[in-house]
């Protein structure tokens, strides 16, 4: 009898705890609405918050600058209030903002201050949490011109020759090549405090949706990857085997084309045909279109 009551107590406790565990995050997700300055007509804006480790949040704001998503530098949640801050360089000059918003169910509203090109102005925001069905899956048309232009990137990963030199950040500017659907760039980055450069070439066959990604390293080695771009949300790559220290290394790369102004890279590696393991993650943000004279 005591054993039966014990199991009933455990079952009841689990049943009562389950709804609490299933509660959705009150902040994470995309909030869409309007930003208004003075008596001006409101302009569309969206705020995306992503839950991080330790209970904090990261995210981005879209709609302040054309074709530019601004990553949040600071997110502070206090009860039903959230304060977000960010600063970025855009095609129209430096941009910064701070918003203080109050959450009321699915509504998020408040005031803020935006500074653009040295001029500051007060704004009001009225946002509504987008329902899952309202959030469109990012759709990027597969085309070689997608990569053309300047990007700022950050790659966090292990130092694993011959596949990766490790964590680094820098810039890469792709320019179209005169013959065929190719773009080429010099990737300049900082590697452990020293300048590091690679030459990247990307080609795309529109008929077959096949992609080739080639990286030429300073030591004379070359990484060549074949990809498939049949999906409007990602490109999947697999590199040609590379030998080092008597072992065969293969890299698997997924490029998630999150928007026309940003893409993310996830790298995994395999040694001697073994299981794939995570190698690193990269994020790329567009900083400028290509020079018209180079097109």
C-alpha positions in Angstrom: 0.0 0.0 0.0 2.8 2.4 0.9 4.6 1.6 -2.3 1.4 2.3 -4.3 1.0 5.7 -2.5 4.7 6.5 -3.2 4.3 5.9 -6.9 1.1 7.9 -6.9 2.8 10.8 -5.2 5.7 10.8 -7.7 3.2 10.6 -10.6 1.2 13.5 -9.2 4.4 15.6 -8.7 5.5 14.9 -12.3 2.1 15.8 -13.6 2.0 19.1 -11.7 5.6 19.9 -12.8 5.0 19.2 -16.5 3.0 22.3 -17.3 5.7 24.5 -15.7 8.4 22.8 -17.8 6.3 23.4 -20.9 5.9 27.1 -20.3 7.3 29.1 -23.3 9.9 31.7 -22.9 8.1 35.1 -22.4 10.7 37.0 -24.3 12.4 34.8 -26.9 11.0 35.1 -30.4 10.3 37.9 -32.9 8.3 41.0 -32.1 7.0 43.0 -35.0 5.4 46.4 -35.2 6.1 50.1 -35.8 8.6 52.6 -34.8 7.4 56.2 -34.7 9.3 59.5 -34.3 7.2 62.5 -33.4 4.2 62.8 -35.7 5.8 60.9 -38.5 4.2 57.9 -40.0 5.4 54.7 -38.3 7.9 52.5 -40.1 8.0 48.7 -39.8 10.5 47.3 -37.4 11.2 43.9 -35.8 13.0 42.8 -32.6 14.3 39.3 -32.3 15.4 38.0 -28.9 17.2 34.7 -28.5 17.7 33.0 -25.1 21.3 32.3 -24.3 23.1 30.3 -21.6 22.7 31.5 -18.0 19.4 33.1 -18.6 20.6 36.0 -20.7 19.5 37.1 -24.2 21.0 38.1 -27.5 19.3 39.2 -30.6 18.9 41.8 -33.5 16.8 44.6 -34.8 15.7 44.8 -38.4 14.1 47.9 -40.1 16.3 50.7 -38.9 18.6 50.8 -41.9 17.9 49.4 -45.4 19.2 45.9 -45.9 20.9 45.9 -42.5 20.2 43.8 -39.4 21.7 45.3 -36.3 23.0 42.9 -33.6 22.1 43.8 -30.0 25.1 44.6 -27.8 23.2 44.5 -24.5 19.9 43.1 -23.4 18.7 43.6 -19.8 15.4 42.0 -18.5 13.9 43.3 -15.3 10.5 41.9 -14.5 8.2 42.9 -17.3 10.7 45.4 -18.7 13.5 44.9 -21.2 16.2 47.4 -22.2 18.1 46.8 -25.5 21.1 48.7 -26.8 23.2 48.4 -30.0 25.5 50.3 -32.2 26.6 49.6 -35.8 28.1 51.1 -38.9 25.7 51.4 -41.9 25.7 52.7 -45.4 24.3 56.0 -43.9 26.9 56.3 -41.2 27.1 55.2 -37.5 23.8 54.2 -35.9 23.0 53.5 -32.3 19.9 53.1 -30.2 18.6 52.2 -26.8 15.0 51.1 -26.2 13.1 50.6 -22.9 10.0 48.4 -23.5 7.3 47.0 -21.3 5.7 43.6 -22.0 2.0 43.1 -21.6 1.1 39.6 -22.8 1.9 39.5 -26.5 2.4 43.3 -26.7 5.7 45.1 -26.2 5.8 48.9 -26.2 7.8 51.8 -24.9 10.2 54.6 -25.8 13.7 54.8 -27.1 16.5 57.0 -28.4 18.0 56.6 -31.9 21.2 58.4 -33.0 22.1 58.3 -36.7 25.0 60.2 -38.2 25.4 62.3 -35.1 21.8 63.3 -34.9 19.6 61.9 -32.1 15.8 61.7 -31.8 13.2 60.1 -29.6 11.1 57.3 -30.8 8.1 55.2 -29.6 7.7 51.5 -30.4 4.6 49.3 -30.5 5.4 45.7 -31.2 3.4 42.5 -31.1 4.9 39.0 -30.6 4.7 37.2 -33.9 2.9 33.9 -33.7 4.8 30.9 -35.1 2.7 30.8 -38.2 3.4 34.6 -38.7 7.2 34.2 -38.8 8.3 33.6 -42.4 11.0 31.1 -43.1 13.9 33.0 -44.6 13.9 32.6 -48.4 17.0 33.6 -50.4 17.1 33.1 -54.1 20.1 31.0 -55.0 22.4 33.2 -57.1 26.1 33.9 -57.2 25.4 37.7 -56.7 24.3 36.8 -53.2 27.9 36.8 -52.1 29.0 39.9 -54.0 30.0 42.7 -51.8 31.7 43.3 -48.4 31.1 41.2 -45.3 32.4 41.3 -41.7 32.9 37.9 -40.2 33.7 36.1 -37.0 34.7 32.4 -36.8 34.9 30.6 -33.5 36.4 27.1 -33.8 39.3 24.8 -33.1 42.8 25.0 -34.6 42.7 21.8 -36.6 45.2 21.5 -39.6 44.7 21.1 -42.4 41.0 22.0 -42.2 41.0 25.1 -39.9 43.5 27.6 -38.5 41.2 28.4 -35.6 39.3 31.3 -34.2 39.6 34.6 -36.1 37.6 37.6 -37.2 37.9 40.0 -40.2 36.5 41.1 -43.5 36.0 39.6 -46.9 34.9 41.4 -50.1 33.7 39.3 -53.1 34.0 40.6 -56.6 32.5 39.0 -59.7 35.0 37.4 -62.1 34.7 38.3 -65.8 34.3 34.7 -67.0 31.5 32.6 -65.7 29.4 32.7 -62.5 32.2 33.1 -60.1 33.2 35.5 -57.3 36.6 35.9 -55.7 37.7 37.6 -52.5 40.7 38.1 -50.3 39.7 37.2 -46.7 41.7 39.4 -44.3 41.5 38.5 -40.6 43.3 38.7 -37.3 44.7 35.3 -36.1 46.2 35.4 -32.6 47.2 39.0 -33.0 48.8 38.5 -36.4 47.4 39.4 -39.9 46.2 36.4 -41.9 44.9 36.2 -45.5 43.3 33.6 -47.7 41.9 33.8 -51.2 38.3 32.5 -51.6 36.6 31.6 -54.8 32.9 30.6 -55.1 31.2 29.3 -58.2 27.5 28.5 -58.9 25.9 26.5 -61.7 22.3 27.9 -61.8 21.1 24.9 -63.9 22.2 22.2 -61.5 22.3 24.4 -58.3 25.8 23.1 -57.7 28.3 25.2 -55.8 32.1 25.1 -55.5 33.9 26.8 -52.6 37.7 27.0 -52.7 40.1 28.5 -50.1 43.7 29.1 -50.9 45.9 29.2 -47.8 49.2 31.1 -47.3 51.0 27.7 -46.8 50.1 26.7 -50.4 47.3 24.3 -49.4 43.9 24.4 -51.0 40.5 23.4 -49.5 37.9 22.6 -52.1 34.3 21.9 -51.3 31.4 20.9 -53.5 27.9 22.1 -52.5 24.3 21.8 -53.2 22.1 25.0 -53.2 18.7 23.5 -54.0 17.3 24.8 -50.8 16.4 28.6 -50.4 17.6 28.5 -46.7 20.9 26.7 -46.8 23.8 25.3 -48.8 25.4 22.0 -47.9 29.1 21.4 -48.7 31.5 18.4 -48.5 35.2 18.9 -49.1 37.6 16.8 -51.0 39.7 14.6 -48.7 42.8 16.3 -47.3 45.8 14.2 -46.0 47.9 15.3 -43.1 50.2 13.3 -40.8 49.1 10.1 -42.5 45.4 10.6 -41.9 42.5 11.7 -44.1 40.4 14.7 -43.1 37.0 15.7 -44.5 35.1 18.8 -43.7 31.3 19.1 -43.9 29.9 22.7 -44.1 26.4 24.1 -43.8 25.9 27.7 -44.9 22.5 29.0 -43.6 21.4 31.9 -45.8 19.4 33.7 -43.1 18.8 36.8 -45.1 20.2 38.9 -47.9 22.4 40.6 -45.4 23.6 37.7 -43.2 24.6 34.1 -43.4 26.0 31.6 -40.8 28.4 28.8 -41.2 28.6 25.5 -39.3 31.7 23.3 -39.9 32.0 19.6 -38.9 34.9 17.3 -39.5 35.7 13.6 -39.9 39.0 11.8 -39.7 39.7 8.5 -41.5 36.0 8.0 -42.2 35.0 8.4 -38.6 31.9 10.2 -37.2 31.6 13.9 -37.9 32.2 16.3 -35.0 31.7 20.0 -34.6 34.7 22.1 -35.6 33.5 25.7 -35.6 30.8 28.3 -36.3 31.0 31.5 -38.3 28.7 34.5 -38.7 28.8 36.9 -41.6 27.1 40.4 -41.8 27.0 42.4 -45.0 28.7 45.8 -44.7 28.5 47.0 -48.3 27.5 46.3 -51.8 30.2 45.8 -54.5 31.7 48.8 -56.3 29.6 49.3 -59.5 32.9 49.7 -61.5 33.9 46.1 -60.6 30.7 44.6 -61.8 
